[in-house]
């Protein structure tokens, strides 16, 4: 790889290099307004991150957004040589009484994460829902840290990254924003929005802001882009989702070079012809050419917003096959309770039977089915096929 490659010049400031690997897409994380900061270290996360071969992870890792009764909670950790040195919230409940609860709880949770070096932290009194959402998102970030550690082993000769990477949906005051990037030989060649605020004045704002944001990403090759005037919330959500997509691209850099490595969970790239690619069930529509061994573990898909509420799916995979599917979140309240109770068991059973996200919608539950399939596909992508 040439040292003058465009993406190699956009390096995470101050971060130590990962032992045995230079991330092929080292784009610096964006800074989010209102993020709480803290510092500390411990041995537990270092052991978790080293993946059994001493590969110490360094960099910023963003956990999945966890939906709570009062709003989304999303955590980003900064890791240095396998230790969590900073924890901050990318998203937290806001508005009304939530502002006071968040201001009190988030700093305590950030500090607790640093002290414990794990997601095994106590809930803050008076902030039960926020605490639970925080722990879920934190655990997601730690899981990604472990995967990155595993991916780094033997990945010094990893091929340049190419493929499509979809960021997590970022919730804003006016709706969800989700970004997809196309990468070719370590360079972002295309950025597009999968979701953006819509309805009323949002249509005009989105139509003006999104093309400018997409262009800025391709130009700067980084989430460090300026907000579009008059579209502050959309711009912030865009950058959060973009950072998530870049994190996934970074994780895949190591996974590409580890053909038989179980720890590399996020490296499925189209066009790879590794002989030990996992064999998905016949009906599976999972990406071709994963460089991983037979996938095993639990994988939680992205939370998908529907007109009636959030849908999120978790799958258990053994030997490259889905052995269990369950819903982490589903629409609730009023008639949604009845629809969910009817649809979810059928969707879970269909996912296991098909071994893929190519399943039929349940009659009378079109929105829930659509959200389920999208989140299921996200979980399958994380499993590497």
For each residue, the residues with C-beta under 8 A, 3 or more apart:
1: 5 8 24 160 186
2: 5 8
3: 8
4: 8 9
5: 1 2 8 9 185 186 187
6: 9 10 186 187 221
7: 10 24 25 26 27 186 187 188 221
8: 1 2 3 4 5 11 22 24 26 186
9: 4 5 6
10: 6 7 26 27 28 221 222
11: 8 15 26 28
12: 15 26 27 28 29 59 60
13: 28
14:
15: 11 12 58 59 60 78 80
16: 56 58 80 81
17: 21 22 58
18: 21 22 23 55 56 57 58 59 148 152 254
19: 54 55 56 152
20: 55 152 153 154 155 156
21: 17 18 55 151 152 155 156 158 253 254
22: 8 17 18 26
23: 18 26 59 250 253 254
24: 1 7 8 158 160 161 186 250 253
25: 7 161 183 186 246 249 250 253
26: 7 8 10 11 12 22 23 59 250
27: 7 10 12 221 222 223 246 250
28: 10 11 12 13 222 223 224
29: 12 60 62 76 223 243
30: 223 224 225 239 240 242 243
31: 35
32: 35 76 88 90 236 239 240
33: 236
34: 89 92
35: 31 32 76 88 89 90
36: 87 88 89 106 107 110
37: 86 88 110
38: 86 87 88 107 110 111 113 114
39: 85 86 114
40: 84 85 111 114 115
41: 83 84 85 114 117
42: 45 46 83 84 114 115 116 117
43: 46 47 117
44: 47 48 116 117 118
45: 42 48 49 79 82 83 84 117 118 142 145
46: 42 43 49 50 56 81 82 83 117
47: 43 44 50 82
48: 44 45 82 118 142 145 146 149
49: 45 46 56 57 79 82 83 145 146 148 149
50: 46 47 53 54 55 56 57 82 149
51: 55 146 149 150 152 153 263
52:
53: 50 153
54: 19 50
55: 18 19 20 21 50 51 149 150 152 153
56: 16 18 19 46 49 50 81 82 149
57: 18 49 50 61 79 81 82 145 148 149 152
58: 15 16 17 18 79 80 81 82
59: 12 15 18 23 26 78 79 148 250
60: 12 15 29 76 77 78 79 243 247
61: 57 76 77 78 79 141 144 145 148 247
62: 29 74 75 76 90 141 144 168 240 243 244 247
63: 66 74 75 76 77 136 137 138 139 140 141 142 144
64: 74 136 137 140 168 300 302 303
65: 72 73 74 90 91 137 168 169 170 171 302 303
66: 63 72 73 74 132 133 134 136 137 140 303
67: 71 72 133 171 303 310 312 329
68: 71 72 73 93 129 130 132 133
69: 129
70: 93 98 101 129 130
71: 67 68 91 92 93 94 95 98 171
72: 65 66 67 68 91 92 93 133 171 303
73: 65 66 68 89 91 92 93 130 133 134 136 137
74: 62 63 64 65 66 89 90 91 92 137 168 170 240
75: 62 63 87 88 89 90 113 134 137 138 140 141
76: 29 32 35 60 61 62 63 87 88 89 90 141
77: 60 61 63 84 86 87 88 113 138 141 142 145
78: 15 59 60 61 84 85 86 87 88
79: 45 49 57 58 59 60 61 82 83 84 85 145
80: 15 16 58 83 85
81: 16 46 56 57 58
82: 45 46 47 48 49 50 56 57 58 79 149
83: 41 42 45 46 49 79 80 117
84: 40 41 42 45 77 78 79 87 113 114 117
85: 39 40 41 78 79 80 114
86: 37 38 39 77 78 114
87: 36 38 75 76 77 78 84 109 110 111 113 114 138
88: 32 35 36 37 38 75 76 77 78 110
89: 34 35 36 73 74 75 76 92 106 109 110 134
90: 32 35 62 65 74 75 76 170 240
91: 65 71 72 73 74 170 171 240
92: 34 71 72 73 74 89 102 106 130
93: 68 70 71 72 73 98 101 102 129 130
94: 71 98 99 102
95: 71 98 99
96: 99
97: 100 101
98: 70 71 93 94 95 101 102
99: 94 95 96 102 103
100: 97 103 104
101: 70 93 97 98 104 105 126 127 130
102: 92 93 94 98 99 105 106 127 130
103: 99 100 106 107
104: 100 101 107 108 124 126 127
105: 101 102 108 109 124 126 127 130 131 134
106: 36 89 92 102 103 109 110 130 134
107: 36 38 103 104 110 111
108: 104 105 111 112 124
109: 87 89 105 106 112 113 121 124 130 131 134
110: 36 37 38 87 88 89 106 107 113 114
111: 38 40 87 107 108 114 115
112: 108 109 115 116 121 122
113: 38 75 77 84 87 109 110 116 117 118 119 121 138
114: 38 39 40 41 42 84 85 86 87 110 111 117
115: 40 42 111 112 121
116: 42 44 112 113 119 120 121
117: 41 42 43 44 45 46 83 84 113 114
118: 44 45 48 113 121 142
119: 113 116 135 136 138 139 142
120: 116
121: 109 112 113 115 116 118 131 135 138
122: 112 131
123: 127 128 131 132 135
124: 104 105 108 109 127 130 131
125:
126: 101 104 105
127: 101 102 104 105 123 124 130 131
128: 123 131 132
129: 68 69 70 93 132 133
130: 68 70 73 92 93 101 102 105 106 109 124 127 133 134
131: 105 109 121 122 123 124 127 128 134 135
132: 66 68 123 128 129 135 136
133: 66 67 68 72 73 129 130 136 137
134: 66 73 75 89 105 106 109 130 131 137 138
135: 119 121 123 131 132 138 139
136: 63 64 66 73 119 132 133 139 140
137: 63 64 65 66 73 74 75 133 134 140 141
138: 63 75 77 87 113 119 121 134 135 141 142
139: 63 119 135 136 142 143
140: 63 64 66 75 136 137 143 144 300
141: 61 62 63 75 76 77 137 138 144 145
142: 45 48 63 77 118 119 138 139 145 146
143: 139 140 146 147
144: 61 62 63 140 141 147 148 247 251 266
145: 45 48 49 57 61 77 79 141 142 148 149
146: 48 49 51 142 143 149 150 263
147: 143 144 150 151 251 255 263 264 265 266
148: 18 49 57 59 61 144 145 151 152 250 251 254
149: 48 49 50 51 55 56 57 82 145 146 152 153 263
150: 51 55 146 147 153 254 258 261 262 263 264 265
151: 21 147 148 155 251 252 253 254 255 258 261 263 264 265 266 267
152: 18 19 20 21 51 55 57 148 149 155 254
153: 20 51 53 55 149 150 254 258 261 263
154: 20 257 258 261
155: 20 21 151 152 158 253 254 255 256 257 258 264
156: 20 21 257
157: 257
158: 21 24 155 253 254 256 257 258
159: 256 257 272
160: 1 24 185 186
161: 24 25 183 185 186 249 252 253 256 269
162: 183 184 185 269 270 271
163: 182 183 249 252 269 270
164: 180 181 182 183 270
165: 180 181 183 245 246 248 249 252
166: 178 179 180 194 245 248 302 378 381
167: 170 178 179 180 181 240 241 242 243 244 245 246 248
168: 62 64 65 74 178 240 241 244 302 303
169: 65 176 177 178 194 195 241 302 303 304 305
170: 65 74 90 91 167 176 177 178 236 237 238 240 241 244
171: 65 67 71 72 91 175 176 237 305
172: 175 176 177 197 233 234 236 237
173: 233
174: 197 202 205 233 234
175: 171 172 195 196 197 198 199 202 305
176: 169 170 171 172 195 196 197 237 305
177: 169 170 172 193 195 196 197 234 237 238 240 241
178: 166 167 168 169 170 193 194 195 196 241
179: 166 167 191 192 193 194 217 238 241 242 244 245
180: 164 165 166 167 191 192 193 194 245
181: 164 165 167 188 190 191 192 217 242 245 246 249
182: 163 164 188 189 190 191
183: 25 161 162 163 164 165 186 187 188 189 249
184: 162 187 189
185: 5 160 161 162
186: 1 5 6 7 8 24 25 160 161 183
187: 5 6 7 183 184 221
188: 7 181 182 183 191 217 218 221
189: 182 183 184 218
190: 181 182 214 218
191: 179 180 181 182 188 213 214 215 217 218 242
192: 179 180 181 214
193: 177 178 179 180 196 210 213 214 238
194: 166 169 178 179 180
195: 169 175 176 177 178 305
196: 175 176 177 178 193 206 210 234
197: 172 174 175 176 177 202 205 206 233 234
198: 175 202 203 206
199: 175 202 203
200: 203
201: 204 205
202: 174 175 197 198 199 205 206
203: 198 199 200 206 207
204: 201 207 208
205: 174 197 201 202 208 209 230 231 234
206: 196 197 198 202 203 209 210 231 234
207: 203 204 210 211
208: 204 205 211 212 228 230 231
209: 205 206 212 213 228 230 231 234 235 238
210: 193 196 206 207 213 214 234 238
211: 207 208 214 215
212: 208 209 215 216 228
213: 191 193 209 210 216 217 225 228 234 235 238
214: 190 191 192 193 210 211 217 218
215: 191 211 212 218 219
216: 212 213 219 220 225 226
217: 179 181 188 191 213 214 220 221 222 223 225 242
218: 188 189 190 191 214 215 221
219: 215 216
220: 216 217 224 225
221: 6 7 10 27 187 188 217 218
222: 10 27 28 217 225
223: 27 28 29 30 217 239 242 243 246
224: 28 30 220
225: 30 213 216 217 220 222 235 239
226: 216 235
227: 231 232 235 236
228: 208 209 212 213 231 234 235
229:
230: 205 208 209
231: 205 206 208 209 227 228 234 235
232: 227 235 236
233: 172 173 174 197 236 237
234: 172 174 177 196 197 205 206 209 210 213 228 231 237 238
235: 209 213 225 226 227 228 231 232 238 239
236: 32 33 170 172 227 232 233 239 240
237: 170 171 172 176 177 233 234 240 241
238: 170 177 179 193 209 210 213 234 235 241 242
239: 30 32 223 225 235 236 242 243
240: 30 32 62 74 90 91 167 168 170 177 236 237 243 244
241: 167 168 169 170 177 178 179 237 238 244 245
242: 30 167 179 181 191 217 223 238 239 245 246
243: 29 30 60 62 167 223 239 240 246 247
244: 62 167 168 170 179 240 241 247 248
245: 165 166 167 179 180 181 241 242 248 249
246: 25 27 165 167 181 223 242 243 249 250
247: 60 61 62 144 243 244 250 251
248: 165 166 167 244 245 251 252 266
249: 25 161 163 165 181 183 245 246 252 253
250: 23 24 25 26 27 59 148 246 247 253
251: 144 147 148 151 247 248 254 255 265 266 267
252: 151 161 163 165 248 249 255 256 266 267 268 269
253: 21 23 24 25 151 155 158 161 249 250 256 267
254: 18 21 23 148 150 151 152 153 155 158 251 257 258 264 267
255: 147 151 155 251 252 258 261 264 265 266 267 268 291 292 384
256: 155 158 159 161 252 253 267 269 272 291
257: 154 155 156 157 158 159 254 291
258: 150 151 153 154 155 158 254 255 261 263 264 267 291 292
259: 274 275 276 291 292 293
260: 276 292 293
261: 150 151 153 154 255 258 264 291 292 293
262: 150 292 293 295 296
263: 51 146 147 149 150 151 153 258
264: 147 150 151 155 254 255 258 261 267 291 292 384
265: 147 150 151 251 255 292 295 297 299 382 383 384
266: 144 147 151 248 251 252 255 381 382 384
267: 151 251 252 253 254 255 256 258 264 290 291 292 384
268: 252 255 286 287 289 290 291 292 381 384 385
269: 161 162 163 252 256 272 287 289 290 291
270: 162 163 164 287 288 289
271: 162 288 289
272: 159 256 269 277 288 289 290 291
273: 277 289
274: 259 277 289 290 291
275: 259
276: 259 260 291 292 293
277: 272 273 274 288 289 290 291 292 385
278: 290 292 293 294 295 320 384 385
279: 294 320
280: 284 286 320 321 355 356 385
281: 284 321 322 354 355 356
282: 355
283: 354 355 356 358
284: 280 281 354 355 356 358 380 385
285: 356 357 358 377
286: 268 280 290 356 380 381 383 384 385
287: 268 269 270 290 381 384 385
288: 270 271 272 277 385
289: 268 269 270 271 272 273 274 277
290: 267 268 269 272 274 277 278 286 287 295 384 385
291: 255 256 257 258 259 261 264 267 268 269 272 274 276 277
292: 255 258 259 260 261 262 264 265 267 268 276 277 278 295 384 385
293: 259 260 261 262 276 278
294: 278 279 319 320
295: 262 265 278 290 292 317 319 320 383 384 385
296: 262 317 318 319 320
297: 265 316 317 383
298: 314 315 316 317
299: 265 314 315 317 379 380 382 383
300: 64 140 312 313 314 328 379 382
301: 304 312 313 314 315 374 375 376 377 378 379 380 382
302: 64 65 166 168 169 312 374 375 378
303: 64 65 66 67 72 168 169 310 311 312 328 329 375
304: 169 301 310 311 312 371 372 374 375 378
305: 169 171 175 176 195 309 310 371
306: 309 310 311 331 367 368 370 371
307: 367
308: 331 336 339 367 368
309: 305 306 329 330 331 332 333 336
310: 67 303 304 305 306 329 330 331 371
311: 303 304 306 327 329 330 331 368 371 372 374 375
312: 67 300 301 302 303 304 327 328 329 330 375
313: 300 301 325 326 327 328 351 372 375 376 378 379
314: 298 299 300 301 325 326 327 328 379
315: 298 299 301 322 324 325 326 351 376 379 380 383
316: 297 298 322 323 324 325
317: 295 296 297 298 299 320 321 322 323 383
318: 296 321 323
319: 294 295 296
320: 278 279 280 294 295 296 317 385
321: 280 281 317 318 355
322: 281 315 316 317 325 351 352 355
323: 316 317 318 352
324: 315 316 352
325: 313 314 315 316 322 347 348 349 351 352 376
326: 313 314 315 348
327: 311 312 313 314 330 344 347 348 372
328: 300 303 312 313 314
329: 67 303 309 310 311 312
330: 309 310 311 312 327 340 344 368
331: 306 308 309 310 311 336 339 340 367 368
332: 309 336 337 340
333: 309 336 337
334: 337
335: 338 339
336: 308 309 331 332 333 339 340
337: 332 333 334 340 341
338: 335 341 342
339: 308 331 335 336 342 343 364 365 368
340: 330 331 332 336 337 343 344 365 368
341: 337 338 344 345
342: 338 339 345 346 362 364 365
343: 339 340 346 347 362 364 365 368 369 372
344: 327 330 340 341 347 348 368 372
345: 341 342 348 349
346: 342 343 349 350 362
347: 325 327 343 344 350 351 359 362 368 369 372
348: 325 326 327 344 345 351 352
349: 325 345 346 352 353
350: 346 347 353 354 359 360
351: 313 315 322 325 347 348 354 355 356 357 359 376
352: 322 323 324 325 348 349 355
353: 349 350
354: 281 283 284 350 351 357 358 359
355: 280 281 282 283 284 321 322 351 352
356: 280 281 283 284 285 286 351 359 380
357: 285 351 354 373 374 376 377 380
358: 283 284 285 354
359: 347 350 351 354 356 373 376
360: 350 369
361: 365 366 369 370 373
362: 342 343 346 347 365 368 369
363:
364: 339 342 343
365: 339 340 342 343 361 362 368 369
366: 361 369 370
367: 306 307 308 331 370 371
368: 306 308 311 330 331 339 340 343 344 347 362 365 371 372
369: 343 347 360 361 362 365 366 372 373
370: 306 361 366 367 373 374
371: 304 305 306 310 311 367 368 374 375
372: 304 311 313 327 343 344 347 368 369 375 376
373: 357 359 361 369 370 376 377
374: 301 302 304 311 357 370 371 377 378
375: 301 302 303 304 311 312 313 371 372 378 379
376: 301 313 315 325 351 357 359 372 373 379 380
377: 285 301 357 373 374 380 381
378: 166 301 302 304 313 374 375 381 382
379: 299 300 301 313 314 315 375 376 382 383
380: 284 286 299 301 315 356 357 376 377 383 385
381: 166 266 268 286 287 377 378 384
382: 265 266 299 300 301 378 379
383: 265 286 295 297 299 315 317 379 380
384: 255 264 265 266 267 268 278 286 287 290 292 295 381
385: 268 277 278 280 284 286 287 288 290 292 295 320 380
